[in-house]
Amino acid sequence: MPEISRFFGLIISMYHDDHLPPHFHVKYAEHRAQIHIETMEIIEGKVPNRVLASTLEWAALHRAERRANWERAQADLPPMKIEPLD
């Protein structure tokens, strides 16, 4: 799975040619979730509240980059790295 960012033990990824709706994946230890790019709601899975809060903070800061990466993935191009949350 192409990793686009990593911070605080979280791994944010996007798959090439992934299914709709547009989303990204977050992994933290044994927890996993898919998060909608536009609404930032969990589509599938579950992560601890603090992990979700950090993920959503990162997502809000990088909305344009996430959208661009989704378009790249749909075009079968590798996603670009996005700066981690500090």
C-alpha positions in Angstrom: 0.0 0.0 0.0 1.6 3.3 -1.0 2.3 5.3 2.1 1.7 9.0 1.8 2.4 10.2 5.4 3.6 8.8 8.7 3.5 10.5 12.1 2.9 9.6 15.8 2.8 5.9 14.9 0.0 6.5 12.3 0.5 5.4 8.7 -1.6 7.2 6.0 -1.9 5.4 2.7 -3.8 5.3 -0.6 -4.2 2.4 -3.0 -3.9 2.6 -6.8 -7.3 2.2 -8.4 -9.1 1.9 -5.1 -12.9 1.7 -4.9 -15.2 4.7 -4.5 -15.9 6.8 -2.6 -12.6 8.7 -2.6 -10.9 7.8 0.7 -7.6 7.2 2.4 -6.5 4.6 4.8 -5.1 5.1 8.3 -3.4 2.4 10.3 -2.3 2.5 13.9 -1.0 -0.7 15.6 -3.8 -3.2 15.0 -6.4 -0.5 14.2 -7.4 0.4 10.7 -10.0 2.8 9.1 -10.9 4.2 5.7 -11.7 7.9 5.8 -13.7 9.8 3.1 -11.6 12.5 1.5 -14.3 15.1 1.3 -16.4 14.5 4.5 -13.6 13.1 6.6 -16.0 10.6 8.1 -15.0 7.0 8.8 -16.3 4.8 5.9 -15.1 1.5 7.4 -13.1 0.4 10.4 -12.3 2.0 13.7 -9.4 3.7 15.4 -9.0 5.2 18.9 -10.4 8.7 19.4 -6.9 10.3 19.8 -5.8 8.6 16.5 -8.9 9.9 14.7 -8.3 13.4 16.1 -4.7 13.5 14.9 -5.7 12.0 11.5 -8.5 14.6 11.0 -6.1 17.4 12.0 -3.6 16.3 9.4 -6.4 15.8 6.8 -7.7 19.3 7.3 -4.2 20.8 6.7 -3.7 18.8 3.5 -7.1 18.7 1.8 -5.7 19.7 -1.7 -2.8 17.3 -1.5 -5.2 14.4 -0.6 -7.5 15.2 -3.5 -4.5 15.4 -5.9 -3.3 12.0 -4.6 -6.7 10.4 -5.1 -6.7 11.6 -8.7 -3.1 10.3 -9.2 -4.1 6.9 -7.7 -7.1 6.7 -10.1 -4.8 7.4 -13.0 -2.5 4.5 -11.8 0.2 7.0 -10.8 2.0 6.7 -7.4 0.8 9.1 -4.8 3.0 12.0 -3.6 4.3 12.1 0.0 2.5 14.6 2.2 4.1 16.3 5.2 3.4 14.7 8.5 1.7 16.4 11.4 4.2 17.9 13.8 
